[in-house]
Amino acid sequence: MQTRRETIKQSMVVAGLLASAGIPQFAQAAFNKTGFDAKSVQDAVKAYGGGAIAESKDVTITGPDIAENGAVVPLGASTSLSGVKQMLVLVEKNPAALVAMFHVSDAVEANFSTRAKMGQSSDVYAVAIMADGKALFAKKEVKVTLGGCGG
Amino acid sequence: MADPMRIRAQASGDKATVRVLMSHEMESGQRKDAAGKTVPAWFIQEVTATHNGKPVLSAEWGPAVSKNPFLQFAVKGAKAGDKIAVTWKDSKGDTRTDEATVS
């Protein structure tokens, strides 16, 4: 016996799957504008051909717990998995979530560090897109203190 | 026009850790100037690295990367004396390449 509420929930899940399947796979363009315009973490991952994101302990994100200066937040993304195609670094509450994308080749380790700007306290994500389209992520909350009071 | 990058590549074991400090404004396109006009975005879009001429890394960056960006990565199989070159291209089409020797 299905309640009305469950039926609606299921139909929404199906609609979501259909919507994600409809996104065209982009050929590797020089610069993926869709990815960098995407507002949410999932949309940005989709723009690079990744599926639904799933948390994984094999992916690590490094960053400070508290960043005193939101203009320079050191972030690192790494994974021990093999078969990683791309590593993404994202800040959830930025105007555009995606910060940087790295193509992982055989010659480099899937371990990158850079510095990002953050508009406000937010979760930061490291996403590894695997060769089979799976997207695995790790996230960490970074608090940004404004005004230099040091939190 | 752009200032040179500072690249340091250090071999440790069977890999070399490369640290790059680029000199770039990385204007996000969100800031407003004194007159209230939006400052147009101007940031590094593509970064590539080669190891002895062979491409090893390519990256795409958005405007959310900090001013004067820092990048660290590790090249497998690189040893002392090898050449690591890094190139960036920004949203105005400017590019710059700098090279360093692994120590």
gemmi code that builds the backbone of each chain (N, CA, C; Angstrom):
import gemmi

chains = {
    "A": [
        ("MET", (0.868, -1.195, 0.000), (0.000, 0.000, 0.000), (0.898, 1.236, 0.000)),
        ("GLN", (0.726, 2.067, -0.980), (1.548, 3.263, -1.089), (0.734, 4.478, -0.672)),
        ("THR", (1.353, 5.287, 0.120), (0.666, 6.537, 0.433), (0.885, 7.505, -0.716)),
        ("ARG", (0.084, 8.519, -0.757), (0.183, 9.548, -1.791), (1.554, 10.233, -1.727)),
        ("ARG", (2.022, 10.430, -0.493), (3.289, 11.127, -0.314), (4.446, 10.337, -0.937)),
        ("GLU", (4.425, 9.033, -0.707), (5.497, 8.200, -1.266), (5.470, 8.213, -2.790)),
        ("THR", (4.262, 8.179, -3.341), (4.138, 8.196, -4.793), (4.763, 9.460, -5.374)),
        ("ILE", (4.465, 10.569, -4.740), (5.001, 11.842, -5.237), (6.521, 11.856, -5.143)),
        ("LYS", (7.021, 11.339, -4.019), (8.466, 11.319, -3.818), (9.151, 10.499, -4.917)),
        ("GLN", (8.553, 9.347, -5.213), (9.141, 8.487, -6.241), (9.114, 9.138, -7.603)),
        ("SER", (8.016, 9.786, -7.926), (7.944, 10.397, -9.249), (8.954, 11.528, -9.371)),
        ("MET", (9.253, 12.200, -8.250), (10.257, 13.260, -8.317), (11.645, 12.680, -8.560)),
        ("VAL", (11.923, 11.545, -7.960), (13.223, 10.893, -8.168), (13.388, 10.536, -9.640)),
        ("VAL", (12.318, 9.976, -10.218), (12.361, 9.591, -11.626), (12.587, 10.817, -12.495)),
        ("ALA", (11.879, 11.905, -12.182), (12.025, 13.134, -12.963), (13.467, 13.635, -12.887)),
        ("GLY", (14.066, 13.526, -11.707), (15.446, 13.968, -11.536), (16.399, 13.146, -12.382)),
        ("LEU", (16.172, 11.843, -12.431), (17.030, 10.964, -13.224), (16.913, 11.306, -14.704)),
        ("LEU", (15.689, 11.549, -15.143), (15.477, 11.891, -16.541), (16.202, 13.190, -16.882)),
        ("ALA", (16.111, 14.162, -15.976), (16.734, 15.456, -16.225), (18.244, 15.299, -16.343)),
        ("SER", (18.825, 14.470, -15.477), (20.281, 14.350, -15.511), (20.738, 13.583, -16.752)),
        ("ALA", (19.910, 12.650, -17.219), (20.276, 11.898, -18.404), (20.243, 12.785, -19.639)),
        ("GLY", (19.443, 13.842, -19.577), (19.272, 14.721, -20.739), (20.418, 15.687, -20.948)),
        ("ILE", (21.295, 15.803, -19.956), (22.410, 16.750, -20.097), (23.394, 16.195, -21.130)),
        ("PRO", (23.684, 16.952, -22.160), (24.608, 16.423, -23.164), (26.040, 16.334, -22.621)),
        ("GLN", (26.743, 15.362, -23.092), (28.144, 15.210, -22.707), (28.984, 16.104, -23.607)),
        ("PHE", (29.711, 16.999, -23.006), (30.488, 17.931, -23.806), (31.791, 17.285, -24.245)),
        ("ALA", (32.158, 17.573, -25.457), (33.498, 17.204, -25.894), (34.468, 18.065, -25.091)),
        ("GLN", (35.675, 17.606, -24.929), (36.619, 18.341, -24.106), (36.946, 19.688, -24.737)),
        ("ALA", (36.203, 20.687, -24.376), (36.415, 22.023, -24.924), (37.621, 22.652, -24.247)),
        ("ALA", (38.082, 23.744, -24.823), (39.245, 24.415, -24.260), (38.929, 24.908, -22.853)),
        ("PHE", (37.750, 25.426, -22.674), (37.373, 25.922, -21.352), (35.910, 25.608, -21.135)),
        ("ASN", (35.613, 24.878, -20.087), (34.257, 24.407, -19.842), (33.469, 25.488, -19.099)),
        ("LYS", (32.797, 26.327, -19.883), (32.094, 27.455, -19.292), (30.917, 26.984, -18.426)),
        ("THR", (30.248, 25.941, -18.884), (29.104, 25.426, -18.128), (29.523, 25.045, -16.718)),
        ("GLY", (30.656, 24.381, -16.619), (31.125, 23.937, -15.320), (31.405, 25.102, -14.396)),
        ("PHE", (31.990, 26.150, -14.954), (32.371, 27.270, -14.106), (31.209, 28.225, -13.864)),
        ("ASP", (30.109, 28.083, -14.624), (28.920, 28.877, -14.356), (27.987, 28.168, -13.394)),
        ("ALA", (28.210, 26.880, -13.200), (27.288, 26.081, -12.391), (27.244, 26.616, -10.965)),
        ("LYS", (26.036, 26.669, -10.425), (25.863, 27.229, -9.082), (26.068, 26.162, -8.005)),
        ("SER", (25.733, 24.938, -8.314), (25.811, 23.910, -7.282), (26.917, 22.910, -7.598)),
        ("VAL", (27.326, 22.185, -6.559), (28.392, 21.201, -6.696), (27.987, 20.140, -7.723)),
        ("GLN", (26.743, 19.654, -7.617), (26.314, 18.574, -8.504), (26.289, 19.033, -9.978)),
        ("ASP", (25.846, 20.270, -10.224), (25.792, 20.764, -11.598), (27.190, 20.859, -12.203)),
        ("ALA", (28.141, 21.309, -11.386), (29.510, 21.447, -11.881), (30.098, 20.077, -12.217)),
        ("VAL", (29.810, 19.106, -11.367), (30.316, 17.750, -11.612), (29.702, 17.197, -12.898)),
        ("LYS", (28.426, 17.479, -13.084), (27.722, 17.002, -14.270), (28.327, 17.585, -15.550)),
        ("ALA", (28.737, 18.839, -15.474), (29.310, 19.495, -16.644), (30.597, 18.812, -17.093)),
        ("TYR", (31.220, 18.080, -16.184), (32.443, 17.350, -16.537), (32.174, 15.867, -16.743)),
        ("GLY", (30.897, 15.512, -16.895), (30.573, 14.138, -17.249), (30.479, 13.195, -16.075)),
        ("GLY", (30.441, 13.727, -14.852), (30.313, 12.881, -13.677), (28.851, 12.634, -13.349)),
        ("GLY", (28.581, 11.533, -12.677), (27.215, 11.210, -12.289), (26.890, 11.802, -10.933)),
        ("ALA", (25.938, 11.178, -10.248), (25.563, 11.640, -8.914), (26.748, 11.481, -7.977)),
        ("ILE", (26.961, 12.463, -7.123), (28.141, 12.401, -6.270), (27.868, 11.540, -5.041)),
        ("ALA", (28.882, 10.804, -4.649), (28.774, 9.931, -3.491), (29.989, 10.152, -2.609)),
        ("GLU", (29.767, 10.158, -1.302), (30.883, 10.398, -0.390), (31.803, 9.186, -0.364)),
        ("SER", (33.093, 9.425, -0.288), (34.051, 8.333, -0.266), (35.204, 8.685, 0.648)),
        ("LYS", (35.673, 7.693, 1.399), (36.789, 7.981, 2.302), (38.131, 7.897, 1.579)),
        ("ASP", (38.108, 7.499, 0.317), (39.348, 7.430, -0.452), (39.726, 8.768, -1.073)),
        ("VAL", (38.833, 9.730, -0.930), (39.125, 11.069, -1.452), (39.342, 11.972, -0.240)),
        ("THR", (40.347, 12.821, -0.311), (40.595, 13.718, 0.823), (40.606, 15.165, 0.374)),
        ("ILE", (40.064, 15.993, 1.238), (40.162, 17.428, 1.035), (40.920, 17.980, 2.225)),
        ("THR", (41.882, 18.843, 1.960), (42.592, 19.463, 3.069), (42.342, 20.956, 3.026)),
        ("GLY", (42.173, 21.518, 4.164), (41.939, 22.948, 4.272), (41.916, 23.322, 5.730)),
        ("PRO", (41.934, 24.596, 6.026), (41.912, 25.016, 7.431), (40.507, 24.886, 8.016)),
        ("ASP", (40.394, 24.729, 9.339), (39.079, 24.739, 9.972), (38.513, 26.154, 9.949)),
        ("ILE", (39.403, 27.090, 10.215), (39.004, 28.490, 10.227), (39.960, 29.262, 9.325)),
        ("ALA", (39.417, 29.976, 8.359), (40.232, 30.799, 7.479), (40.023, 32.248, 7.893)),
        ("GLU", (41.112, 32.923, 8.236), (40.951, 34.303, 8.681), (40.739, 35.226, 7.496)),
        ("ASN", (41.279, 34.843, 6.358), (41.158, 35.689, 5.179), (40.512, 34.871, 4.066)),
        ("GLY", (39.282, 35.217, 3.739), (38.547, 34.473, 2.716), (39.136, 34.598, 1.328)),
        ("ALA", (40.045, 35.555, 1.126), (40.617, 35.745, -0.207), (41.689, 34.709, -0.508)),
        ("VAL", (42.272, 34.137, 0.533), (43.346, 33.161, 0.335), (43.111, 31.985, 1.272)),
        ("VAL", (42.441, 30.970, 0.772), (42.182, 29.783, 1.578), (42.909, 28.610, 0.931)),
        ("PRO", (43.939, 28.071, 1.585), (44.658, 26.952, 0.978), (43.808, 25.681, 0.991)),
        ("LEU", (43.591, 25.111, -0.173), (42.794, 23.897, -0.287), (43.581, 22.847, -1.059)),
        ("GLY", (43.455, 21.620, -0.631), (44.116, 20.532, -1.334), (43.134, 19.407, -1.592)),
        ("ALA", (43.266, 18.784, -2.749), (42.411, 17.650, -3.085), (43.312, 16.501, -3.478)),
        ("SER", (43.032, 15.324, -2.919), (43.845, 14.175, -3.304), (43.014, 12.913, -3.186)),
        ("THR", (43.484, 11.882, -3.850), (42.832, 10.585, -3.735), (43.865, 9.495, -3.925)),
        ("SER", (43.601, 8.355, -3.304), (44.508, 7.221, -3.454), (43.998, 6.260, -4.514)),
        ("LEU", (42.834, 6.544, -5.065), (42.236, 5.638, -6.044), (42.969, 5.712, -7.375)),
        ("SER", (42.918, 4.614, -8.122), (43.452, 4.663, -9.476), (42.275, 4.749, -10.439)),
        ("GLY", (42.548, 5.204, -11.637), (41.477, 5.357, -12.612), (40.715, 6.654, -12.464)),
        ("VAL", (41.354, 7.640, -11.835), (40.720, 8.945, -11.705), (40.979, 9.738, -12.984)),
        ("LYS", (39.932, 10.347, -13.498), (40.072, 11.127, -14.723), (40.297, 12.590, -14.399)),
        ("GLN", (39.487, 13.098, -13.476), (39.558, 14.510, -13.148), (39.395, 14.710, -11.650)),
        ("MET", (40.056, 15.729, -11.139), (39.859, 16.136, -9.745), (39.281, 17.548, -9.766)),
        ("LEU", (38.224, 17.740, -8.993), (37.597, 19.049, -8.925), (37.687, 19.591, -7.503)),
        ("VAL", (37.887, 20.883, -7.399), (37.842, 21.544, -6.104), (36.687, 22.539, -6.151)),
        ("LEU", (35.788, 22.441, -5.177), (34.611, 23.307, -5.205), (34.345, 23.922, -3.839)),
        ("VAL", (33.765, 25.100, -3.865), (33.303, 25.766, -2.649), (31.803, 25.953, -2.811)),
        ("GLU", (31.043, 25.322, -1.905), (29.600, 25.228, -2.111), (28.904, 26.575, -2.197)),
        ("LYS", (29.265, 27.513, -1.330), (28.483, 28.752, -1.264), (29.103, 29.912, -2.029)),
        ("ASN", (30.048, 29.648, -2.898), (30.552, 30.712, -3.753), (29.525, 31.002, -4.848)),
        ("PRO", (29.616, 32.180, -5.497), (28.687, 32.490, -6.581), (28.682, 31.410, -7.669)),
        ("ALA", (29.850, 30.873, -7.970), (29.951, 29.699, -8.834), (30.761, 28.682, -8.044)),
        ("ALA", (30.223, 27.477, -7.913), (30.810, 26.533, -6.965), (32.214, 26.073, -7.360)),
        ("LEU", (32.442, 25.892, -8.664), (33.696, 25.285, -9.099), (34.865, 26.260, -8.983)),
        ("VAL", (35.933, 25.807, -8.359), (37.135, 26.622, -8.232), (38.148, 26.200, -9.296)),
        ("ALA", (38.458, 24.925, -9.326), (39.497, 24.457, -10.238), (39.236, 23.017, -10.628)),
        ("MET", (39.680, 22.673, -11.828), (39.556, 21.313, -12.323), (40.928, 20.877, -12.808)),
        ("PHE", (41.333, 19.681, -12.435), (42.628, 19.149, -12.868), (42.403, 17.850, -13.620)),
        ("HIS", (43.008, 17.737, -14.810), (43.009, 16.461, -15.515), (44.095, 15.592, -14.911)),
        ("VAL", (43.746, 14.410, -14.511), (44.744, 13.517, -13.931), (45.283, 12.620, -15.040)),
        ("SER", (46.585, 12.654, -15.247), (47.192, 11.756, -16.225), (48.040, 10.735, -15.471)),
        ("ASP", (48.590, 9.785, -16.206), (49.413, 8.758, -15.560), (50.671, 9.353, -14.943)),
        ("ALA", (51.079, 10.502, -15.477), (52.360, 11.049, -15.065), (52.283, 11.931, -13.823)),
        ("VAL", (51.088, 12.273, -13.392), (50.998, 13.083, -12.173), (50.203, 12.336, -11.113)),
        ("GLU", (50.501, 12.651, -9.879), (49.735, 12.072, -8.787), (48.426, 12.837, -8.640)),
        ("ALA", (47.389, 12.134, -8.214), (46.091, 12.787, -8.014), (46.110, 13.511, -6.672)),
        ("ASN", (46.946, 14.507, -6.609), (47.138, 15.257, -5.370), (47.519, 16.684, -5.740)),
        ("PHE", (46.583, 17.606, -5.576), (46.804, 18.976, -5.997), (46.473, 19.931, -4.858)),
        ("SER", (47.248, 20.985, -4.761), (46.936, 22.022, -3.785), (46.904, 23.357, -4.496)),
        ("THR", (45.993, 24.190, -4.071), (45.960, 25.544, -4.594), (45.306, 26.431, -3.537)),
        ("ARG", (45.095, 27.675, -3.886), (44.450, 28.584, -2.942), (43.192, 29.127, -3.582)),
        ("ALA", (42.147, 29.234, -2.796), (40.859, 29.652, -3.347), (40.313, 30.854, -2.593)),
        ("LYS", (39.421, 31.556, -3.261), (38.682, 32.638, -2.605), (37.364, 32.073, -2.101)),
        ("MET", (36.962, 32.497, -0.913), (35.677, 32.075, -0.368), (34.912, 33.296, 0.100)),
        ("GLY", (33.664, 33.405, -0.345), (32.849, 34.562, 0.012), (32.338, 34.487, 1.443)),
        ("GLN", (32.099, 33.293, 1.949), (31.552, 33.106, 3.287), (31.866, 31.688, 3.754)),
        ("SER", (31.602, 31.434, 5.017), (31.803, 30.089, 5.553), (30.988, 29.098, 4.737)),
        ("SER", (31.599, 27.975, 4.427), (30.922, 27.048, 3.528), (31.589, 25.685, 3.613)),
        ("ASP", (30.923, 24.694, 3.047), (31.566, 23.406, 2.870), (32.433, 23.464, 1.620)),
        ("VAL", (33.611, 22.892, 1.690), (34.435, 22.782, 0.490), (34.472, 21.313, 0.082)),
        ("TYR", (34.515, 21.062, -1.207), (34.426, 19.708, -1.739), (35.643, 19.378, -2.588)),
        ("ALA", (36.096, 18.163, -2.485), (37.023, 17.611, -3.473), (36.250, 16.497, -4.159)),
        ("VAL", (36.180, 16.527, -5.467), (35.440, 15.510, -6.200), (36.386, 14.823, -7.169)),
        ("ALA", (36.397, 13.514, -7.129), (37.180, 12.732, -8.084), (36.198, 12.112, -9.069)),
        ("ILE", (36.358, 12.455, -10.344), (35.524, 11.837, -11.370), (36.319, 10.687, -11.961)),
        ("MET", (35.763, 9.484, -11.830), (36.463, 8.297, -12.282), (36.242, 8.096, -13.774)),
        ("ALA", (37.054, 7.210, -14.349), (36.963, 6.933, -15.779), (35.579, 6.404, -16.154)),
        ("ASP", (34.899, 5.732, -15.216), (33.576, 5.192, -15.538), (32.453, 6.174, -15.216)),
        ("GLY", (32.792, 7.417, -14.910), (31.767, 8.440, -14.692), (31.306, 8.578, -13.263)),
        ("LYS", (31.801, 7.692, -12.380), (31.436, 7.815, -10.971), (32.086, 9.063, -10.388)),
        ("ALA", (31.378, 9.726, -9.524), (31.938, 10.923, -8.897), (31.954, 10.726, -7.391)),
        ("LEU", (33.150, 10.722, -6.824), (33.304, 10.503, -5.394), (33.790, 11.794, -4.758)),
        ("PHE", (33.233, 12.109, -3.594), (33.634, 13.374, -2.994), (33.994, 13.240, -1.528)),
        ("ALA", (34.716, 14.245, -1.066), (34.960, 14.433, 0.350), (34.658, 15.889, 0.614)),
        ("LYS", (34.117, 16.185, 1.785), (33.859, 17.582, 2.076), (34.334, 17.952, 3.452)),
        ("LYS", (34.489, 19.231, 3.648), (35.005, 19.736, 4.916), (34.447, 21.135, 5.088)),
        ("GLU", (34.088, 21.467, 6.317), (33.569, 22.806, 6.545), (34.725, 23.753, 6.839)),
        ("VAL", (34.723, 24.888, 6.174), (35.727, 25.914, 6.442), (34.973, 27.165, 6.872)),
        ("LYS", (35.342, 27.663, 8.052), (34.703, 28.898, 8.536), (35.566, 30.069, 8.123)),
        ("VAL", (34.926, 31.069, 7.574), (35.646, 32.274, 7.171), (35.286, 33.362, 8.166)),
        ("THR", (36.289, 33.887, 8.829), (36.037, 34.971, 9.771), (36.348, 36.268, 9.067)),
        ("LEU", (35.420, 37.188, 9.126), (35.629, 38.476, 8.491), (36.007, 39.483, 9.565)),
        ("GLY", (36.695, 40.501, 9.163), (37.040, 41.556, 10.103), (38.300, 41.271, 10.887)),
        ("GLY", (38.885, 40.111, 10.677), (40.192, 39.837, 11.263), (40.197, 39.692, 12.774)),
        ("CYS", (39.057, 39.346, 13.373), (39.024, 39.182, 14.824), (39.656, 37.846, 15.229)),
        ("GLY", (39.896, 37.004, 14.258), (40.551, 35.745, 14.549), (39.599, 34.699, 15.088)),
        ("GLY", (38.308, 34.905, 14.966), (37.315, 33.911, 15.352), (37.175, 33.791, 16.854)),
    ],
    "B": [
        ("MET", (53.855, 40.934, -20.616), (53.418, 41.921, -19.643), (53.347, 41.329, -18.236)),
        ("ALA", (53.051, 40.094, -18.231), (52.900, 39.484, -16.896), (54.263, 39.177, -16.299)),
        ("ASP", (54.312, 39.207, -14.994), (55.560, 38.899, -14.303), (55.840, 37.412, -14.367)),
        ("PRO", (57.118, 37.050, -14.232), (57.441, 35.617, -14.306), (56.851, 34.828, -13.142)),
        ("MET", (56.677, 33.535, -13.393), (56.225, 32.637, -12.333), (57.431, 32.214, -11.516)),
        ("ARG", (57.172, 31.843, -10.307), (58.240, 31.219, -9.517), (57.910, 29.744, -9.418)),
        ("ILE", (58.813, 28.933, -9.916), (58.581, 27.485, -9.939), (59.695, 26.811, -9.150)),
        ("ARG", (59.313, 25.935, -8.254), (60.309, 25.135, -7.540), (59.921, 23.677, -7.694)),
        ("ALA", (60.843, 22.892, -8.179), (60.569, 21.467, -8.362), (61.625, 20.687, -7.599)),
        ("GLN", (61.161, 19.834, -6.697), (62.095, 19.096, -5.851), (61.851, 17.609, -5.986)),
        ("ALA", (62.904, 16.886, -6.297), (62.769, 15.437, -6.440), (62.802, 14.797, -5.061)),
        ("SER", (61.915, 13.829, -4.848), (61.968, 13.038, -3.622), (61.491, 11.639, -3.987)),
        ("GLY", (62.398, 10.700, -3.895), (62.059, 9.341, -4.297), (61.853, 9.285, -5.800)),
        ("ASP", (60.745, 8.655, -6.225), (60.521, 8.490, -7.652), (59.595, 9.566, -8.210)),
        ("LYS", (59.415, 10.635, -7.464), (58.556, 11.705, -7.977), (59.160, 13.057, -7.634)),
        ("ALA", (58.628, 14.082, -8.260), (59.100, 15.423, -7.965), (57.897, 16.282, -7.603)),
        ("THR", (58.015, 17.003, -6.511), (56.956, 17.905, -6.096), (57.224, 19.270, -6.719)),
        ("VAL", (56.237, 19.768, -7.416), (56.396, 21.046, -8.098), (55.488, 22.066, -7.434)),
        ("ARG", (56.071, 23.192, -7.078), (55.274, 24.286, -6.501), (55.407, 25.483, -7.421)),
        ("VAL", (54.287, 26.058, -7.771), (54.283, 27.176, -8.714), (53.558, 28.357, -8.077)),
        ("LEU", (54.153, 29.511, -8.186), (53.516, 30.740, -7.749), (53.413, 31.637, -8.972)),
        ("MET", (52.193, 31.881, -9.414), (52.004, 32.706, -10.600), (51.676, 34.125, -10.160)),
        ("SER", (51.958, 35.048, -11.023), (51.652, 36.431, -10.711), (50.494, 36.861, -11.592)),
        ("HIS", (49.319, 36.953, -10.986), (48.139, 37.321, -11.778), (47.088, 37.952, -10.877)),
        ("GLU", (46.376, 38.899, -11.434), (45.374, 39.661, -10.672), (44.186, 38.784, -10.247)),
        ("MET", (43.770, 37.839, -11.096), (42.623, 36.954, -10.823), (41.380, 37.757, -10.402)),
        ("GLU", (40.974, 38.668, -11.257), (39.787, 39.486, -10.972), (38.548, 38.610, -11.148)),
        ("SER", (37.676, 38.591, -10.148), (36.588, 37.601, -10.155), (35.383, 38.016, -10.996)),
        ("GLY", (35.261, 39.284, -11.309), (34.065, 39.729, -12.008), (32.911, 40.008, -11.063)),
        ("GLN", (33.166, 39.941, -9.746), (32.127, 40.196, -8.747), (32.348, 41.540, -8.059)),
        ("ARG", (33.588, 42.011, -8.116), (33.940, 43.226, -7.390), (33.453, 44.467, -8.133)),
        ("LYS", (33.174, 45.520, -7.372), (32.787, 46.779, -7.991), (33.865, 47.811, -7.697)),
        ("ASP", (34.088, 48.700, -8.655), (35.088, 49.742, -8.419), (34.436, 50.921, -7.693)),
        ("ALA", (35.205, 51.976, -7.468), (34.726, 53.114, -6.681), (33.483, 53.742, -7.301)),
        ("ALA", (33.370, 53.693, -8.614), (32.222, 54.293, -9.296), (31.015, 53.351, -9.323)),
        ("GLY", (31.134, 52.191, -8.712), (30.011, 51.267, -8.652), (29.885, 50.372, -9.867)),
        ("LYS", (30.843, 50.463, -10.775), (30.795, 49.598, -11.954), (31.483, 48.274, -11.643)),
        ("THR", (30.962, 47.211, -12.200), (31.579, 45.911, -11.965), (32.920, 45.835, -12.688)),
        ("VAL", (33.913, 45.384, -11.979), (35.226, 45.177, -12.596), (35.144, 43.893, -13.413)),
        ("PRO", (35.440, 43.954, -14.717), (35.281, 42.731, -15.525), (36.219, 41.613, -15.076)),
        ("ALA", (35.735, 40.402, -15.230), (36.515, 39.243, -14.809), (37.785, 39.131, -15.652)),
        ("TRP", (38.843, 38.732, -15.014), (40.131, 38.555, -15.698), (40.915, 37.547, -14.870)),
        ("PHE", (40.992, 36.333, -15.340), (41.584, 35.286, -14.517), (42.243, 34.229, -15.407)),
        ("ILE", (43.067, 33.430, -14.798), (43.742, 32.348, -15.516), (42.741, 31.224, -15.751)),
        ("GLN", (42.595, 30.812, -17.005), (41.619, 29.773, -17.335), (42.262, 28.406, -17.475)),
        ("GLU", (43.434, 28.386, -18.071), (44.048, 27.093, -18.340), (45.476, 27.088, -17.828)),
        ("VAL", (45.838, 25.997, -17.223), (47.202, 25.807, -16.769), (47.663, 24.460, -17.304)),
        ("THR", (48.826, 24.442, -17.921), (49.368, 23.168, -18.369), (50.807, 23.059, -17.890)),
        ("ALA", (51.229, 21.831, -17.695), (52.600, 21.598, -17.272), (53.193, 20.490, -18.130)),
        ("THR", (54.476, 20.629, -18.439), (55.165, 19.584, -19.193), (56.397, 19.137, -18.414)),
        ("HIS", (56.738, 17.888, -18.625), (57.926, 17.305, -18.004), (58.833, 16.856, -19.148)),
        ("ASN", (59.974, 17.510, -19.305), (60.875, 17.268, -20.444), (60.116, 17.340, -21.774)),
        ("GLY", (59.210, 18.295, -21.893), (58.481, 18.492, -23.135), (57.227, 17.661, -23.286)),
        ("LYS", (57.021, 16.699, -22.381), (55.836, 15.833, -22.474), (54.743, 16.385, -21.545)),
        ("PRO", (53.537, 16.643, -22.079), (52.499, 17.194, -21.222), (52.102, 16.219, -20.109)),
        ("VAL", (52.057, 16.707, -18.886), (51.699, 15.840, -17.765), (50.450, 16.312, -17.043)),
        ("LEU", (50.176, 17.597, -17.117), (49.039, 18.113, -16.352), (48.338, 19.184, -17.159)),
        ("SER", (47.004, 19.126, -17.147), (46.265, 20.273, -17.641), (45.142, 20.542, -16.660)),
        ("ALA", (44.877, 21.804, -16.435), (43.881, 22.188, -15.451), (43.060, 23.344, -15.990)),
        ("GLU", (41.831, 23.433, -15.534), (40.987, 24.581, -15.843), (40.648, 25.261, -14.534)),
        ("TRP", (40.800, 26.560, -14.518), (40.535, 27.303, -13.294), (39.395, 28.283, -13.499)),
        ("GLY", (38.707, 28.577, -12.427), (37.667, 29.599, -12.453), (38.160, 30.846, -11.747)),
        ("PRO", (37.322, 31.845, -11.702), (37.728, 33.107, -11.056), (37.858, 32.985, -9.541)),
        ("ALA", (37.481, 31.851, -8.963), (37.544, 31.705, -7.511), (38.918, 31.278, -7.016)),
        ("VAL", (39.867, 31.122, -7.915), (41.234, 30.854, -7.466), (41.832, 32.189, -7.011)),
        ("SER", (42.603, 32.144, -5.939), (43.108, 33.373, -5.327), (44.006, 34.176, -6.247)),
        ("LYS", (44.137, 35.443, -5.900), (45.079, 36.328, -6.577), (46.489, 35.765, -6.414)),
        ("ASN", (47.319, 35.952, -7.406), (48.671, 35.393, -7.415), (48.631, 33.909, -7.040)),
        ("PRO", (48.056, 33.102, -7.917), (47.723, 31.719, -7.561), (48.926, 30.842, -7.245)),
        ("PHE", (48.656, 29.922, -6.356), (49.632, 28.915, -5.962), (49.118, 27.565, -6.435)),
        ("LEU", (50.033, 26.745, -6.910), (49.643, 25.413, -7.356), (50.726, 24.429, -6.960)),
        ("GLN", (50.306, 23.310, -6.411), (51.269, 22.266, -6.094), (50.803, 20.953, -6.686)),
        ("PHE", (51.710, 20.247, -7.344), (51.386, 18.924, -7.867), (52.661, 18.091, -7.877)),
        ("ALA", (52.509, 16.807, -8.094), (53.660, 15.907, -8.078), (53.750, 15.166, -9.402)),
        ("VAL", (54.933, 15.188, -10.002), (55.155, 14.501, -11.266), (55.868, 13.185, -10.977)),
        ("LYS", (55.260, 12.092, -11.423), (55.872, 10.777, -11.208), (57.047, 10.586, -12.157)),
        ("GLY", (58.072, 9.969, -11.681), (59.195, 9.616, -12.532), (60.132, 10.761, -12.867)),
        ("ALA", (59.908, 11.922, -12.299), (60.810, 13.036, -12.582), (62.000, 12.966, -11.632)),
        ("LYS", (63.191, 13.250, -12.163), (64.373, 13.205, -11.316), (65.186, 14.473, -11.490)),
        ("ALA", (66.192, 14.634, -10.652), (66.992, 15.850, -10.670), (67.556, 16.091, -12.067)),
        ("GLY", (67.478, 17.331, -12.500), (67.993, 17.688, -13.812), (66.915, 17.758, -14.876)),
        ("ASP", (65.766, 17.150, -14.608), (64.661, 17.220, -15.572), (64.086, 18.630, -15.622)),
        ("LYS", (63.455, 18.910, -16.764), (62.866, 20.237, -16.932), (61.350, 20.172, -16.744)),
        ("ILE", (60.849, 21.075, -15.949), (59.404, 21.211, -15.769), (59.018, 22.597, -16.287)),
        ("ALA", (58.084, 22.635, -17.229), (57.627, 23.924, -17.739), (56.140, 24.077, -17.432)),
        ("VAL", (55.763, 25.267, -17.050), (54.363, 25.546, -16.727), (53.887, 26.703, -17.598)),
        ("THR", (52.699, 26.545, -18.163), (52.119, 27.581, -19.020), (50.737, 27.927, -18.510)),
        ("TRP", (50.403, 29.200, -18.482), (49.004, 29.570, -18.204), (48.468, 30.445, -19.316)),
        ("LYS", (47.153, 30.440, -19.416), (46.468, 31.276, -20.397), (45.304, 31.920, -19.667)),
        ("ASP", (45.162, 33.244, -19.759), (44.078, 33.886, -19.021), (42.904, 34.228, -19.932)),
        ("SER", (41.869, 34.801, -19.319), (40.624, 35.027, -20.063), (40.763, 36.160, -21.075)),
        ("LYS", (41.855, 36.900, -21.043), (42.088, 37.899, -22.086), (42.977, 37.345, -23.193)),
        ("GLY", (43.379, 36.093, -23.063), (44.192, 35.476, -24.103), (45.688, 35.602, -23.881)),
        ("ASP", (46.100, 36.260, -22.820), (47.529, 36.348, -22.511), (48.035, 34.991, -22.066)),
        ("THR", (49.274, 34.699, -22.415), (49.857, 33.461, -21.917), (51.266, 33.744, -21.415)),
        ("ARG", (51.724, 32.838, -20.604), (53.099, 32.932, -20.143), (53.601, 31.536, -19.844)),
        ("THR", (54.842, 31.264, -20.186), (55.458, 29.972, -19.913), (56.744, 30.205, -19.141)),
        ("ASP", (56.963, 29.433, -18.137), (58.235, 29.481, -17.425), (58.706, 28.059, -17.168)),
        ("GLU", (60.010, 27.939, -17.043), (60.599, 26.613, -16.921), (61.493, 26.549, -15.692)),
        ("ALA", (61.556, 25.383, -15.099), (62.447, 25.193, -13.963), (63.086, 23.817, -14.070)),
        ("THR", (64.213, 23.674, -13.402), (64.907, 22.393, -13.390), (64.657, 21.711, -12.062)),
        ("VAL", (64.388, 20.427, -12.115), (64.157, 19.676, -10.879), (65.464, 19.588, -10.102)),
        ("SER", (65.399, 19.877, -8.813), (66.613, 19.797, -8.002), (66.477, 18.683, -6.959)),
    ],
}
model = gemmi.Model(1)
for chain_id, residues in chains.items():
    chain = gemmi.Chain(chain_id)
    for i, (resn, *xyz) in enumerate(residues, 1):
        res = gemmi.Residue()
        res.name, res.seqid = resn, gemmi.SeqId(i, " ")
        for name, pos in zip(("N", "CA", "C"), xyz):
            atom = gemmi.Atom()
            atom.name, atom.element = name, gemmi.Element(name[0])
            atom.pos, atom.b_iso = gemmi.Position(*pos), 0.0
            res.add_atom(atom)
        chain.add_residue(res)
    model.add_chain(chain)
structure = gemmi.Structure()
structure.add_model(model)
structure.setup_entities()
